[in-house]
Amino acid sequence: MGNRGMEDLIPLVNRLQDVLSSVGQTCSLHLPQIAVVGGQSAGKSSVLENFVGRDFLPRGSGIVTRRPLILQLLSANTEYGEFHHCKGKKFTDFDEICKEIEAETCRLTGSNKGISPVPINLRIYSPHVLNLTLVDLPGITKVPVGDQPTDIEYQIRDMIMQFICKENCLILAVTPANTDLANSDALKLAKDVDPQGLRTIGVITKLDLMDEGTDAREILENRLLPLRRGYIGVVNRSQKDIDGKKDINESLLAERKFFLSHPAYKHMAENMGTPYLQRMLNQQLTNHIRDTLPAFRCRLQSQLLALNKEAEEYRQYSPDDPARRTKTLLQLVQRLSVDFEKLIEGSGDKVDTVNLSGGARINRIFHERFPYELIKIEFDEKKLRREINYAIRNIHGVRTGLFTPDMAFEAIVKKQISSLKGPCIKLVDMVSQELINTVCQCINKLSSFPKLHDETERIVTTEIQQQESKCRDQVLLLIDIQLAYINTKHEDFIGFTNAQQTNNQSKKKVVAGMTGNQVVRKGWLTISNIGIMKGGAKEYWFILTAESLSWFKDDEEKEKKYMLPLDNLKLRDVEKGFMSSKFVFAIFNTELRNVYKDYKCLELACNSQEELDSWKASLLQAGVYPEKITVDGQGSPENFTDPQLERQVETIRNLVDSYMSNIYKTMKDLMPKTIMHLMINSVKEFISSELLAQLYALGECSALMDESPEQQQHREEVLCKHTALKEALAVIGNISTSTCTTPLPPPVDSSWIQSSSLIPPKKSVTSGKAVFRGHAPCVPRLPTHTAPSASLSPDGLQQLTGQPNRAPPSVPRRHPPAIPNVLSAQNSITHLPR
């Protein structure tokens, strides 16, 4: 049996199983156990009852086991049972245990044959058992009954697969002797997940029900239809014995007598029967734990390492200690300050690679959204020329002016400057909202303390709103300052002398501040208006420069698809489609020429509104303006009858453009600085130096640190898990790895076990070998672990990850079984009619 440490490991695994169940099994550890698999009425329940020596499992016709039963057998001086869902209650009457199993099953599944994958945990202490952990699974059924769904077979197989696919699970495949072993559903499922037979143990029941003159000697000797771990035969009580309440101990004596007296089995009687099966399973489970110990220890250590820091914080925190509460409050506020500063200023710690947040979003507002808003009001040629015309004529009145009036220039400039209030106030609002979002992102870490969370959010949000009001007043003051004095001596102002010599087209490029080949923007866009016959919508890598828009096959920029000059291009908004998740805008030619091949316009799609706004801002920067805007200066909104008036309008228009260009540059520079100083830096300073004082001023510091019920439960779960993992590692550390155990038998030819597949084989992801799968649910996708046993075959274990198409809900159809290769040797075995 090995040393004492190995014997103690099974109870430890049981205790760990209980701990993980109590906390929702969030550790994701696959604990070593034995799953009992077989068809309905195969004798699974009888085998388990024989182990215990008591009648305690529900019985009846059809499907009786409708929830997995995790049965933990522990050797003890007294005999009683405990349920995990009835903590502290000891069941000494095994009839009561049976009733509790039925009641707990019906609680989740109803009383009409429904099933559920939620297990029932039962622990039985007895002087007549050896330490074992077994999982009794529902029997494989073919035909639904009661309110069972039509795909009940697939649901049961899926439930079984969830247990037996784990490498730490031994499979006890139970098959009656009076059925065709080659078509055993239990062995088929076992082979799906354990093709090398490393974890499968065969059990043959109902040997006493075989036809007279037939026996299963060659099967039990593992010569016919062999398994790597072989078979063990057992004789259970008959239905008549069960109805007559025949004592299990008498049944075990009758089983012993059967093997000793039967001519085909008496030479192997010592290796047959329920007591031998129990001893062998105890040894196999102990061996299996020993073999999987390195990988199991690694998983325990990784889980413990992940919990160490959190558990240490919770262990030091005492909810009822005022000093500890005050210290925790101070630490939380300091952490909030550090987190907020990192999000605003940027940090290399825990970089978000999915979304922009904090300072990056504010930077985008400063340098993309705000310039976009300015450019939208910068050019409205028709309106501007009309206003200049009316200003000049109104200033002259009834007289005919000989000179261009500077008062008209000043009036138009002041009106243009006043129009900046809208975009500037909008900028303040956007930054304020981003600041609130960033603060809320940081404050969410205080959710363990609901009142502290709410008060902190209220105080900081109020401060942001106050600073926003101050910043708004300062921005309006900046605009009033610009209105107070029109500085026509500015070094960048062209003056009246040069006003008439300015070329609008060249001016546009100068204002943009770009050379012809300067790259404005790069990124992915989808051309969405190409018909399906021509390839349909495709995504390309676009490059926008000051003179052209080009797109490539990918971001390596090697295969250019097209280059579109920006001359005479305009952009317009396109309504988002009802079923589309894309945000679309269009580019077209004002001279009604084709933009791309035979397309009059090019519809380009982005993945988000922010990306759309950013592309539109970049196109405006490159001189591609919205449809309603005219920038070429050709044509006059008024039919000028006075050439002198037309020259005066053109002169003032150039002067206004030159002066407003300086104003735009100034505002683009001052606005971010003003907001940064009055809002962002002020809020940072407030959180780091004033927030704690205001929280103390509430006079409820003790109440602020009251934990939420969820946090209390989470803390207890973490500490419980951490303690259990430490205990497990401590016990594992005392186990001698030199324990003498029975070596794994050599591989055998198990090709006689038919695959459960009725479709062509799929390739296994991990092994690359063809693995046949059928309508039964596939093995859940799991990470591949190398079994530490030294006797693994070179091929190792195969992990099945393919998911076949599930058949429609109906009664499953089964093809006739294929004839095994060893059929000629079966003439000595006759089965009862099925």
Beta strands, then each sheet from edge to edge (+ up, - down):
strand 1: 33-38
strand 2: 69-75
strand 3: 80-83
strand 4: 120-126
strand 5: 132-136
strand 6: 169-176
strand 7: 200-205
strand 8: 231-233
strand 9: 519-527
strand 10: 538-545
strand 11: 548-552
strand 12: 560-565
strand 13: 569-573
strand 14: 583-589
strand 15: 601-606
strand 16: 625-626
strand 17: 762-763
strand 18: 770-771
sheet 1: 3+ 4- 2- 5+ 1+ 6+ 7+ 8+
sheet 2: 12+ 11- 10+ 9- 15+ 14- 13+ 16+
sheet 3: 17+ 18-
end
